Amino acid sequence: MLTPTHFSYVFADAIPAPSKHITILARKNIQTDQARLGITIAKNRVRKAHDRNRLKRVIRESFRHHQHFLPNVDIIVIGKSNLDTLSNQEFNELLNKLWIKLKARCEK
């Protein structure tokens, strides 16, 4: 997702999958037949740019592996404080759990 309009659409009526470190929001997508991803990690939550970039890479890679199992939804991943303290492996495990949780909530 690229434009603020796409993000506003999801924020208006989102299905959440929260955790201590990130929140994933989703909303049914009627424009395309595949899942789309948007990422927001604020500078005041994760100070160093290389940490924000690392986290975004891990999110994109995890999404790439799970997008075929997700319904056609628009997804926004929102980073919270202390997210940069997680290792890549811990963060990947957290994302895997949240993708499963999100899929179950979207299918209801």
Biopython code that builds the backbone (N, CA, C, O; Angstrom):
import numpy as np
from Bio.PDB.StructureBuilder import StructureBuilder

atoms = [
    (1, "MET", "N", (0.849, -1.165, 0.000)),
    (1, "MET", "CA", (0.000, 0.000, 0.000)),
    (1, "MET", "C", (0.893, 1.226, 0.000)),
    (1, "MET", "O", (1.895, 1.276, 0.712)),
    (2, "LEU", "N", (0.528, 2.200, -0.792)),
    (2, "LEU", "CA", (1.422, 3.331, -0.968)),
    (2, "LEU", "C", (0.835, 4.675, -0.573)),
    (2, "LEU", "O", (1.570, 5.547, -0.109)),
    (3, "THR", "N", (-0.446, 4.864, -0.740)),
    (3, "THR", "CA", (-1.011, 6.191, -0.531)),
    (3, "THR", "C", (-1.689, 6.315, 0.829)),
    (3, "THR", "O", (-2.127, 5.315, 1.397)),
    (4, "PRO", "N", (-1.777, 7.525, 1.349)),
    (4, "PRO", "CA", (-2.481, 7.742, 2.616)),
    (4, "PRO", "C", (-3.948, 7.315, 2.560)),
    (4, "PRO", "O", (-4.522, 6.959, 3.589)),
    (5, "THR", "N", (-4.551, 7.343, 1.392)),
    (5, "THR", "CA", (-5.937, 6.913, 1.243)),
    (5, "THR", "C", (-6.083, 5.434, 1.571)),
    (5, "THR", "O", (-7.049, 5.030, 2.219)),
    (6, "HIS", "N", (-5.130, 4.630, 1.125)),
    (6, "HIS", "CA", (-5.155, 3.201, 1.428)),
    (6, "HIS", "C", (-5.032, 2.958, 2.932)),
    (6, "HIS", "O", (-5.732, 2.114, 3.491)),
    (7, "PHE", "N", (-4.145, 3.698, 3.576)),
    (7, "PHE", "CA", (-3.966, 3.555, 5.017)),
    (7, "PHE", "C", (-5.224, 4.002, 5.759)),
    (7, "PHE", "O", (-5.653, 3.335, 6.700)),
    (8, "SER", "N", (-5.816, 5.118, 5.348)),
    (8, "SER", "CA", (-7.041, 5.621, 5.991)),
    (8, "SER", "C", (-8.171, 4.617, 5.873)),
    (8, "SER", "O", (-8.963, 4.457, 6.802)),
    (9, "TYR", "N", (-8.248, 3.943, 4.740)),
    (9, "TYR", "CA", (-9.281, 2.928, 4.528)),
    (9, "TYR", "C", (-9.166, 1.822, 5.574)),
    (9, "TYR", "O", (-10.177, 1.385, 6.124)),
    (10, "VAL", "N", (-7.959, 1.370, 5.848)),
    (10, "VAL", "CA", (-7.751, 0.294, 6.825)),
    (10, "VAL", "C", (-8.025, 0.798, 8.242)),
    (10, "VAL", "O", (-8.679, 0.109, 9.025)),
    (11, "PHE", "N", (-7.534, 1.987, 8.577)),
    (11, "PHE", "CA", (-7.726, 2.525, 9.920)),
    (11, "PHE", "C", (-9.204, 2.750, 10.242)),
    (11, "PHE", "O", (-9.590, 2.680, 11.408)),
    (12, "ALA", "N", (-10.033, 3.016, 9.240)),
    (12, "ALA", "CA", (-11.448, 3.326, 9.470)),
    (12, "ALA", "C", (-12.220, 2.163, 10.094)),
    (12, "ALA", "O", (-13.085, 2.385, 10.942)),
    (13, "ASP", "N", (-11.922, 0.936, 9.691)),
    (13, "ASP", "CA", (-12.660, -0.222, 10.221)),
    (13, "ASP", "C", (-11.747, -1.438, 10.205)),
    (13, "ASP", "O", (-11.908, -2.333, 9.374)),
    (14, "ALA", "N", (-10.790, -1.469, 11.122)),
    (14, "ALA", "CA", (-9.741, -2.487, 11.091)),
    (14, "ALA", "C", (-10.047, -3.674, 11.994)),
    (14, "ALA", "O", (-10.730, -3.551, 13.011)),
    (15, "ILE", "N", (-9.521, -4.821, 11.592)),
    (15, "ILE", "CA", (-9.515, -6.028, 12.416)),
    (15, "ILE", "C", (-8.114, -6.112, 13.017)),
    (15, "ILE", "O", (-7.144, -6.270, 12.275)),
    (16, "PRO", "N", (-7.980, -6.010, 14.362)),
    (16, "PRO", "CA", (-6.642, -5.983, 14.956)),
    (16, "PRO", "C", (-6.108, -7.360, 15.334)),
    (16, "PRO", "O", (-6.864, -8.286, 15.628)),
    (17, "ALA", "N", (-4.790, -7.464, 15.317)),
    (17, "ALA", "CA", (-4.065, -8.613, 15.867)),
    (17, "ALA", "C", (-2.905, -8.016, 16.665)),
    (17, "ALA", "O", (-1.804, -7.870, 16.133)),
    (18, "PRO", "N", (-3.137, -7.668, 17.940)),
    (18, "PRO", "CA", (-2.122, -6.950, 18.718)),
    (18, "PRO", "C", (-1.151, -7.871, 19.450)),
    (18, "PRO", "O", (-1.443, -9.038, 19.711)),
    (19, "SER", "N", (-0.005, -7.319, 19.767)),
    (19, "SER", "CA", (0.964, -7.972, 20.641)),
    (19, "SER", "C", (1.677, -6.871, 21.416)),
    (19, "SER", "O", (1.363, -5.690, 21.261)),
    (20, "LYS", "N", (2.629, -7.259, 22.244)),
    (20, "LYS", "CA", (3.361, -6.287, 23.054)),
    (20, "LYS", "C", (4.237, -5.371, 22.193)),
    (20, "LYS", "O", (4.419, -4.199, 22.524)),
    (21, "HIS", "N", (4.778, -5.899, 21.096)),
    (21, "HIS", "CA", (5.745, -5.155, 20.297)),
    (21, "HIS", "C", (5.183, -4.566, 19.008)),
    (21, "HIS", "O", (5.663, -3.531, 18.545)),
    (22, "ILE", "N", (4.170, -5.209, 18.419)),
    (22, "ILE", "CA", (3.570, -4.670, 17.185)),
    (22, "ILE", "C", (2.069, -4.908, 17.204)),
    (22, "ILE", "O", (1.555, -5.741, 17.950)),
    (23, "THR", "N", (1.387, -4.150, 16.358)),
    (23, "THR", "CA", (-0.033, -4.365, 16.119)),
    (23, "THR", "C", (-0.216, -4.515, 14.621)),
    (23, "THR", "O", (0.324, -3.735, 13.836)),
    (24, "ILE", "N", (-0.980, -5.520, 14.233)),
    (24, "ILE", "CA", (-1.299, -5.708, 12.822)),
    (24, "ILE", "C", (-2.783, -5.404, 12.656)),
    (24, "ILE", "O", (-3.626, -5.973, 13.350)),
    (25, "LEU", "N", (-3.089, -4.506, 11.732)),
    (25, "LEU", "CA", (-4.468, -4.153, 11.414)),
    (25, "LEU", "C", (-4.777, -4.635, 10.007)),
    (25, "LEU", "O", (-3.919, -4.584, 9.127)),
    (26, "ALA", "N", (-5.996, -5.102, 9.794)),
    (26, "ALA", "CA", (-6.376, -5.580, 8.466)),
    (26, "ALA", "C", (-7.813, -5.179, 8.156)),
    (26, "ALA", "O", (-8.636, -4.999, 9.054)),
    (27, "ARG", "N", (-8.086, -5.046, 6.894)),
    (27, "ARG", "CA", (-9.447, -4.782, 6.420)),
    (27, "ARG", "C", (-9.601, -5.413, 5.046)),
    (27, "ARG", "O", (-8.676, -5.394, 4.234)),
    (28, "LYS", "N", (-10.775, -5.969, 4.795)),
    (28, "LYS", "CA", (-11.040, -6.638, 3.523)),
    (28, "LYS", "C", (-10.745, -5.701, 2.367)),
    (28, "LYS", "O", (-11.117, -4.528, 2.385)),
    (29, "ASN", "N", (-10.077, -6.236, 1.371)),
    (29, "ASN", "CA", (-9.679, -5.472, 0.197)),
    (29, "ASN", "C", (-10.599, -5.844, -0.957)),
    (29, "ASN", "O", (-10.667, -7.009, -1.348)),
    (30, "ILE", "N", (-11.300, -4.869, -1.498)),
    (30, "ILE", "CA", (-12.214, -5.157, -2.605)),
    (30, "ILE", "C", (-11.618, -4.781, -3.959)),
    (30, "ILE", "O", (-12.205, -5.081, -4.999)),
    (31, "GLN", "N", (-10.458, -4.126, -3.955)),
    (31, "GLN", "CA", (-9.854, -3.686, -5.208)),
    (31, "GLN", "C", (-9.032, -4.767, -5.892)),
    (31, "GLN", "O", (-9.033, -4.863, -7.119)),
    (32, "THR", "N", (-8.330, -5.582, -5.109)),
    (32, "THR", "CA", (-7.494, -6.624, -5.696)),
    (32, "THR", "C", (-7.810, -7.966, -5.057)),
    (32, "THR", "O", (-8.521, -8.035, -4.054)),
    (33, "ASP", "N", (-7.278, -9.029, -5.641)),
    (33, "ASP", "CA", (-7.551, -10.374, -5.127)),
    (33, "ASP", "C", (-6.363, -10.952, -4.361)),
    (33, "ASP", "O", (-6.221, -12.171, -4.263)),
    (34, "GLN", "N", (-5.504, -10.076, -3.817)),
    (34, "GLN", "CA", (-4.367, -10.537, -3.023)),
    (34, "GLN", "C", (-4.166, -9.605, -1.841)),
    (34, "GLN", "O", (-4.653, -8.474, -1.836)),
    (35, "ALA", "N", (-3.445, -10.090, -0.842)),
    (35, "ALA", "CA", (-3.154, -9.292, 0.345)),
    (35, "ALA", "C", (-2.107, -8.225, 0.011)),
    (35, "ALA", "O", (-1.191, -8.461, -0.776)),
    (36, "ARG", "N", (-2.261, -7.053, 0.624)),
    (36, "ARG", "CA", (-1.306, -5.961, 0.436)),
    (36, "ARG", "C", (-0.788, -5.521, 1.799)),
    (36, "ARG", "O", (-1.477, -5.668, 2.809)),
    (37, "LEU", "N", (0.424, -4.982, 1.826)),
    (37, "LEU", "CA", (1.095, -4.670, 3.081)),
    (37, "LEU", "C", (1.489, -3.205, 3.150)),
    (37, "LEU", "O", (1.939, -2.621, 2.164)),
    (38, "GLY", "N", (1.313, -2.620, 4.335)),
    (38, "GLY", "CA", (1.809, -1.286, 4.659)),
    (38, "GLY", "C", (2.515, -1.372, 5.998)),
    (38, "GLY", "O", (2.067, -2.095, 6.887)),
    (39, "ILE", "N", (3.616, -0.642, 6.157)),
    (39, "ILE", "CA", (4.410, -0.713, 7.382)),
    (39, "ILE", "C", (4.613, 0.693, 7.924)),
    (39, "ILE", "O", (4.986, 1.604, 7.184)),
    (40, "THR", "N", (4.362, 0.869, 9.233)),
    (40, "THR", "CA", (4.677, 2.128, 9.893)),
    (40, "THR", "C", (5.469, 1.835, 11.157)),
    (40, "THR", "O", (4.982, 1.181, 12.078)),
    (41, "ILE", "N", (6.685, 2.326, 11.181)),
    (41, "ILE", "CA", (7.520, 2.246, 12.379)),
    (41, "ILE", "C", (8.038, 3.660, 12.624)),
    (41, "ILE", "O", (8.906, 4.152, 11.903)),
    (42, "ALA", "N", (7.496, 4.300, 13.643)),
    (42, "ALA", "CA", (7.811, 5.698, 13.921)),
    (42, "ALA", "C", (9.233, 5.857, 14.447)),
    (42, "ALA", "O", (9.770, 4.982, 15.127)),
    (43, "LYS", "N", (9.822, 6.995, 14.114)),
    (43, "LYS", "CA", (11.186, 7.286, 14.539)),
    (43, "LYS", "C", (11.282, 7.410, 16.060)),
    (43, "LYS", "O", (12.314, 7.076, 16.642)),
    (44, "ASN", "N", (10.214, 7.889, 16.708)),
    (44, "ASN", "CA", (10.270, 8.011, 18.163)),
    (44, "ASN", "C", (10.074, 6.666, 18.872)),
    (44, "ASN", "O", (10.279, 6.581, 20.083)),
    (45, "ARG", "N", (9.683, 5.618, 18.146)),
    (45, "ARG", "CA", (9.567, 4.267, 18.715)),
    (45, "ARG", "C", (10.859, 3.474, 18.533)),
    (45, "ARG", "O", (11.301, 2.782, 19.450)),
    (46, "VAL", "N", (11.463, 3.575, 17.347)),
    (46, "VAL", "CA", (12.733, 2.904, 17.042)),
    (46, "VAL", "C", (13.659, 3.990, 16.503)),
    (46, "VAL", "O", (13.507, 4.430, 15.363)),
    (47, "ARG", "N", (14.610, 4.419, 17.313)),
    (47, "ARG", "CA", (15.408, 5.604, 17.008)),
    (47, "ARG", "C", (16.344, 5.460, 15.814)),
    (47, "ARG", "O", (16.439, 6.372, 14.992)),
    (48, "LYS", "N", (17.026, 4.345, 15.710)),
    (48, "LYS", "CA", (18.074, 4.231, 14.693)),
    (48, "LYS", "C", (17.506, 3.731, 13.370)),
    (48, "LYS", "O", (16.734, 2.773, 13.327)),
    (49, "ALA", "N", (17.909, 4.404, 12.289)),
    (49, "ALA", "CA", (17.399, 4.080, 10.960)),
    (49, "ALA", "C", (17.744, 2.653, 10.554)),
    (49, "ALA", "O", (16.925, 1.980, 9.929)),
    (50, "HIS", "N", (18.930, 2.182, 10.892)),
    (50, "HIS", "CA", (19.301, 0.829, 10.483)),
    (50, "HIS", "C", (18.440, -0.212, 11.204)),
    (50, "HIS", "O", (18.180, -1.282, 10.654)),
    (51, "ASP", "N", (17.997, 0.089, 12.429)),
    (51, "ASP", "CA", (17.084, -0.825, 13.122)),
    (51, "ASP", "C", (15.701, -0.819, 12.475)),
    (51, "ASP", "O", (15.095, -1.874, 12.293)),
    (52, "ARG", "N", (15.202, 0.371, 12.126)),
    (52, "ARG", "CA", (13.900, 0.458, 11.444)),
    (52, "ARG", "C", (13.943, -0.288, 10.114)),
    (52, "ARG", "O", (13.009, -1.013, 9.775)),
    (53, "ASN", "N", (15.027, -0.109, 9.362)),
    (53, "ASN", "CA", (15.154, -0.784, 8.069)),
    (53, "ASN", "C", (15.231, -2.300, 8.231)),
    (53, "ASN", "O", (14.634, -3.037, 7.446)),
    (54, "ARG", "N", (15.962, -2.771, 9.242)),
    (54, "ARG", "CA", (16.064, -4.213, 9.504)),
    (54, "ARG", "C", (14.683, -4.786, 9.816)),
    (54, "ARG", "O", (14.304, -5.834, 9.295)),
    (55, "LEU", "N", (13.944, -4.092, 10.665)),
    (55, "LEU", "CA", (12.614, -4.569, 11.042)),
    (55, "LEU", "C", (11.674, -4.603, 9.835)),
    (55, "LEU", "O", (10.900, -5.546, 9.672)),
    (56, "LYS", "N", (11.746, -3.586, 9.002)),
    (56, "LYS", "CA", (10.906, -3.565, 7.793)),
    (56, "LYS", "C", (11.259, -4.713, 6.855)),
    (56, "LYS", "O", (10.370, -5.324, 6.263)),
    (57, "ARG", "N", (12.553, -5.012, 6.715)),
    (57, "ARG", "CA", (12.964, -6.141, 5.870)),
    (57, "ARG", "C", (12.408, -7.454, 6.408)),
    (57, "ARG", "O", (11.929, -8.287, 5.638)),
    (58, "VAL", "N", (12.467, -7.640, 7.708)),
    (58, "VAL", "CA", (11.960, -8.872, 8.319)),
    (58, "VAL", "C", (10.443, -8.963, 8.118)),
    (58, "VAL", "O", (9.919, -10.035, 7.814)),
    (59, "ILE", "N", (9.745, -7.849, 8.286)),
    (59, "ILE", "CA", (8.289, -7.837, 8.089)),
    (59, "ILE", "C", (7.945, -8.195, 6.642)),
    (59, "ILE", "O", (7.083, -9.039, 6.398)),
    (60, "ARG", "N", (8.617, -7.554, 5.685)),
    (60, "ARG", "CA", (8.342, -7.831, 4.271)),
    (60, "ARG", "C", (8.603, -9.283, 3.912)),
    (60, "ARG", "O", (7.818, -9.899, 3.192)),
    (61, "GLU", "N", (9.703, -9.830, 4.411)),
    (61, "GLU", "CA", (10.050, -11.217, 4.114)),
    (61, "GLU", "C", (9.039, -12.176, 4.727)),
    (61, "GLU", "O", (8.633, -13.143, 4.081)),
    (62, "SER", "N", (8.632, -11.922, 5.951)),
    (62, "SER", "CA", (7.629, -12.761, 6.605)),
    (62, "SER", "C", (6.295, -12.687, 5.856)),
    (62, "SER", "O", (5.626, -13.701, 5.657)),
    (63, "PHE", "N", (5.922, -11.480, 5.449)),
    (63, "PHE", "CA", (4.683, -11.304, 4.689)),
    (63, "PHE", "C", (4.757, -12.054, 3.361)),
    (63, "PHE", "O", (3.784, -12.681, 2.943)),
    (64, "ARG", "N", (5.903, -11.988, 2.707)),
    (64, "ARG", "CA", (6.073, -12.676, 1.427)),
    (64, "ARG", "C", (5.837, -14.173, 1.573)),
    (64, "ARG", "O", (5.255, -14.798, 0.687)),
    (65, "HIS", "N", (6.279, -14.748, 2.676)),
    (65, "HIS", "CA", (6.091, -16.181, 2.920)),
    (65, "HIS", "C", (4.653, -16.538, 3.298)),
    (65, "HIS", "O", (4.224, -17.671, 3.077)),
    (66, "HIS", "N", (3.911, -15.600, 3.858)),
    (66, "HIS", "CA", (2.561, -15.891, 4.348)),
    (66, "HIS", "C", (1.433, -15.319, 3.486)),
    (66, "HIS", "O", (0.270, -15.641, 3.725)),
    (67, "GLN", "N", (1.733, -14.501, 2.512)),
    (67, "GLN", "CA", (0.684, -13.803, 1.772)),
    (67, "GLN", "C", (-0.254, -14.741, 1.019)),
    (67, "GLN", "O", (-1.410, -14.386, 0.786)),
    (68, "HIS", "N", (0.205, -15.913, 0.638)),
    (68, "HIS", "CA", (-0.635, -16.840, -0.113)),
    (68, "HIS", "C", (-1.659, -17.529, 0.779)),
    (68, "HIS", "O", (-2.658, -18.056, 0.288)),
    (69, "PHE", "N", (-1.416, -17.527, 2.088)),
    (69, "PHE", "CA", (-2.348, -18.133, 3.027)),
    (69, "PHE", "C", (-3.338, -17.122, 3.591)),
    (69, "PHE", "O", (-4.346, -17.505, 4.184)),
    (70, "LEU", "N", (-3.057, -15.832, 3.409)),
    (70, "LEU", "CA", (-3.929, -14.789, 3.934)),
    (70, "LEU", "C", (-5.046, -14.486, 2.951)),
    (70, "LEU", "O", (-4.849, -14.592, 1.741)),
    (71, "PRO", "N", (-6.224, -14.109, 3.457)),
    (71, "PRO", "CA", (-7.298, -13.701, 2.543)),
    (71, "PRO", "C", (-6.936, -12.361, 1.893)),
    (71, "PRO", "O", (-5.948, -11.733, 2.274)),
    (72, "ASN", "N", (-7.726, -11.929, 0.922)),
    (72, "ASN", "CA", (-7.413, -10.658, 0.262)),
    (72, "ASN", "C", (-7.806, -9.502, 1.195)),
    (72, "ASN", "O", (-8.955, -9.062, 1.236)),
    (73, "VAL", "N", (-6.804, -9.037, 1.934)),
    (73, "VAL", "CA", (-6.969, -7.947, 2.886)),
    (73, "VAL", "C", (-5.831, -6.948, 2.719)),
    (73, "VAL", "O", (-4.757, -7.278, 2.217)),
    (74, "ASP", "N", (-6.096, -5.720, 3.153)),
    (74, "ASP", "CA", (-5.047, -4.722, 3.265)),
    (74, "ASP", "C", (-4.539, -4.791, 4.696)),
    (74, "ASP", "O", (-5.335, -4.782, 5.635)),
    (75, "ILE", "N", (-3.233, -4.860, 4.875)),
    (75, "ILE", "CA", (-2.624, -5.066, 6.188)),
    (75, "ILE", "C", (-1.680, -3.911, 6.491)),
    (75, "ILE", "O", (-0.894, -3.491, 5.642)),
    (76, "ILE", "N", (-1.775, -3.400, 7.730)),
    (76, "ILE", "CA", (-0.843, -2.393, 8.211)),
    (76, "ILE", "C", (-0.160, -2.955, 9.459)),
    (76, "ILE", "O", (-0.823, -3.406, 10.394)),
    (77, "VAL", "N", (1.157, -2.919, 9.459)),
    (77, "VAL", "CA", (1.944, -3.345, 10.620)),
    (77, "VAL", "C", (2.446, -2.078, 11.306)),
    (77, "VAL", "O", (3.129, -1.259, 10.691)),
    (78, "ILE", "N", (2.102, -1.923, 12.586)),
    (78, "ILE", "CA", (2.478, -0.737, 13.359)),
    (78, "ILE", "C", (3.459, -1.148, 14.444)),
    (78, "ILE", "O", (3.150, -1.993, 15.285)),
    (79, "GLY", "N", (4.634, -0.553, 14.421)),
    (79, "GLY", "CA", (5.658, -0.861, 15.413)),
    (79, "GLY", "C", (5.441, -0.092, 16.703)),
    (79, "GLY", "O", (5.044, 1.073, 16.683)),
    (80, "LYS", "N", (5.705, -0.747, 17.826)),
    (80, "LYS", "CA", (5.599, -0.111, 19.135)),
    (80, "LYS", "C", (6.992, 0.051, 19.739)),
    (80, "LYS", "O", (7.993, -0.320, 19.126)),
    (81, "SER", "N", (7.044, 0.606, 20.939)),
    (81, "SER", "CA", (8.326, 0.832, 21.622)),
    (81, "SER", "C", (9.030, -0.488, 21.920)),
    (81, "SER", "O", (8.395, -1.532, 22.071)),
    (82, "ASN", "N", (10.348, -0.416, 22.000)),
    (82, "ASN", "CA", (11.225, -1.551, 22.315)),
    (82, "ASN", "C", (11.172, -2.664, 21.275)),
    (82, "ASN", "O", (11.558, -3.797, 21.562)),
    (83, "LEU", "N", (10.712, -2.365, 20.109)),
    (83, "LEU", "CA", (10.673, -3.353, 19.035)),
    (83, "LEU", "C", (12.084, -3.724, 18.591)),
    (83, "LEU", "O", (12.334, -4.862, 18.192)),
    (84, "ASP", "N", (13.000, -2.769, 18.659)),
    (84, "ASP", "CA", (14.376, -3.016, 18.208)),
    (84, "ASP", "C", (15.168, -3.910, 19.156)),
    (84, "ASP", "O", (16.294, -4.295, 18.838)),
    (85, "THR", "N", (14.601, -4.249, 20.315)),
    (85, "THR", "CA", (15.298, -5.141, 21.241)),
    (85, "THR", "C", (15.152, -6.611, 20.843)),
    (85, "THR", "O", (15.883, -7.460, 21.353)),
    (86, "LEU", "N", (14.225, -6.919, 19.946)),
    (86, "LEU", "CA", (14.017, -8.297, 19.503)),
    (86, "LEU", "C", (15.060, -8.689, 18.461)),
    (86, "LEU", "O", (15.452, -7.873, 17.626)),
    (87, "SER", "N", (15.501, -9.931, 18.516)),
    (87, "SER", "CA", (16.379, -10.450, 17.466)),
    (87, "SER", "C", (15.508, -10.793, 16.254)),
    (87, "SER", "O", (14.282, -10.840, 16.354)),
    (88, "ASN", "N", (16.148, -11.027, 15.126)),
    (88, "ASN", "CA", (15.391, -11.390, 13.921)),
    (88, "ASN", "C", (14.579, -12.663, 14.138)),
    (88, "ASN", "O", (13.438, -12.748, 13.684)),
    (89, "GLN", "N", (15.142, -13.639, 14.815)),
    (89, "GLN", "CA", (14.449, -14.898, 15.042)),
    (89, "GLN", "C", (13.233, -14.699, 15.947)),
    (89, "GLN", "O", (12.159, -15.227, 15.658)),
    (90, "GLU", "N", (13.385, -13.957, 17.020)),
    (90, "GLU", "CA", (12.259, -13.687, 17.921)),
    (90, "GLU", "C", (11.165, -12.911, 17.200)),
    (90, "GLU", "O", (9.978, -13.194, 17.359)),
    (91, "PHE", "N", (11.579, -11.934, 16.407)),
    (91, "PHE", "CA", (10.614, -11.117, 15.674)),
    (91, "PHE", "C", (9.877, -11.950, 14.631)),
    (91, "PHE", "O", (8.674, -11.781, 14.436)),
    (92, "ASN", "N", (10.596, -12.848, 13.962)),
    (92, "ASN", "CA", (9.966, -13.724, 12.972)),
    (92, "ASN", "C", (8.937, -14.642, 13.623)),
    (92, "ASN", "O", (7.853, -14.842, 13.075)),
    (93, "GLU", "N", (9.263, -15.200, 14.783)),
    (93, "GLU", "CA", (8.320, -16.061, 15.495)),
    (93, "GLU", "C", (7.068, -15.286, 15.907)),
    (93, "GLU", "O", (5.952, -15.796, 15.806)),
    (94, "LEU", "N", (7.263, -14.051, 16.370)),
    (94, "LEU", "CA", (6.127, -13.205, 16.734)),
    (94, "LEU", "C", (5.238, -12.939, 15.523)),
    (94, "LEU", "O", (4.014, -13.039, 15.609)),
    (95, "LEU", "N", (5.855, -12.603, 14.403)),
    (95, "LEU", "CA", (5.083, -12.341, 13.182)),
    (95, "LEU", "C", (4.315, -13.580, 12.730)),
    (95, "LEU", "O", (3.161, -13.472, 12.317)),
    (96, "ASN", "N", (4.940, -14.751, 12.802)),
    (96, "ASN", "CA", (4.260, -15.987, 12.405)),
    (96, "ASN", "C", (2.993, -16.201, 13.227)),
    (96, "ASN", "O", (1.949, -16.557, 12.680)),
    (97, "LYS", "N", (3.078, -15.986, 14.529)),
    (97, "LYS", "CA", (1.897, -16.126, 15.397)),
    (97, "LYS", "C", (0.819, -15.116, 15.032)),
    (97, "LYS", "O", (-0.368, -15.441, 15.010)),
    (98, "LEU", "N", (1.243, -13.883, 14.745)),
    (98, "LEU", "CA", (0.262, -12.842, 14.433)),
    (98, "LEU", "C", (-0.395, -13.055, 13.068)),
    (98, "LEU", "O", (-1.571, -12.732, 12.904)),
    (99, "TRP", "N", (0.336, -13.590, 12.087)),
    (99, "TRP", "CA", (-0.292, -13.885, 10.784)),
    (99, "TRP", "C", (-1.392, -14.932, 10.969)),
    (99, "TRP", "O", (-2.464, -14.820, 10.374)),
    (100, "ILE", "N", (-1.127, -15.945, 11.792)),
    (100, "ILE", "CA", (-2.130, -16.989, 12.042)),
    (100, "ILE", "C", (-3.339, -16.399, 12.754)),
    (100, "ILE", "O", (-4.480, -16.696, 12.403)),
    (101, "LYS", "N", (-3.084, -15.562, 13.759)),
    (101, "LYS", "CA", (-4.173, -14.915, 14.494)),
    (101, "LYS", "C", (-5.002, -14.031, 13.569)),
    (101, "LYS", "O", (-6.231, -14.035, 13.633)),
    (102, "LEU", "N", (-4.327, -13.279, 12.712)),
    (102, "LEU", "CA", (-5.013, -12.370, 11.783)),
    (102, "LEU", "C", (-5.864, -13.149, 10.787)),
    (102, "LEU", "O", (-6.998, -12.765, 10.498)),
    (103, "LYS", "N", (-5.319, -14.238, 10.266)),
    (103, "LYS", "CA", (-6.065, -15.057, 9.319)),
    (103, "LYS", "C", (-7.350, -15.591, 9.949)),
    (103, "LYS", "O", (-8.409, -15.568, 9.322)),
    (104, "ALA", "N", (-7.254, -16.068, 11.184)),
    (104, "ALA", "CA", (-8.441, -16.595, 11.875)),
    (104, "ALA", "C", (-9.471, -15.500, 12.109)),
    (104, "ALA", "O", (-10.669, -15.735, 11.955)),
    (105, "ARG", "N", (-9.018, -14.303, 12.481)),
    (105, "ARG", "CA", (-9.964, -13.209, 12.736)),
    (105, "ARG", "C", (-10.606, -12.696, 11.448)),
    (105, "ARG", "O", (-11.769, -12.290, 11.459)),
    (106, "CYS", "N", (-9.873, -12.709, 10.353)),
    (106, "CYS", "CA", (-10.425, -12.221, 9.085)),
    (106, "CYS", "C", (-11.432, -13.203, 8.481)),
    (106, "CYS", "O", (-12.324, -12.796, 7.736)),
    (107, "GLU", "N", (-11.293, -14.474, 8.794)),
    (107, "GLU", "CA", (-12.195, -15.472, 8.209)),
    (107, "GLU", "C", (-13.528, -15.549, 8.937)),
    (107, "GLU", "O", (-14.456, -16.192, 8.446)),
    (108, "LYS", "N", (-13.648, -14.908, 10.096)),
    (108, "LYS", "CA", (-14.913, -14.922, 10.838)),
    (108, "LYS", "C", (-15.955, -14.083, 10.157)),
    (108, "LYS", "O", (-17.081, -13.982, 10.643)),
]
sb = StructureBuilder()
sb.init_structure("model")
sb.init_model(0)
sb.init_chain("A")
sb.init_seg("    ")
for serial, (resi, resn, name, xyz) in enumerate(atoms, 1):
    if name == "N":
        sb.init_residue(resn, " ", resi, " ")
    sb.init_atom(name, np.array(xyz, "f"), 0.0, 1.0, " ", f" {name:<3s}", serial, name[0])
structure = sb.get_structure()
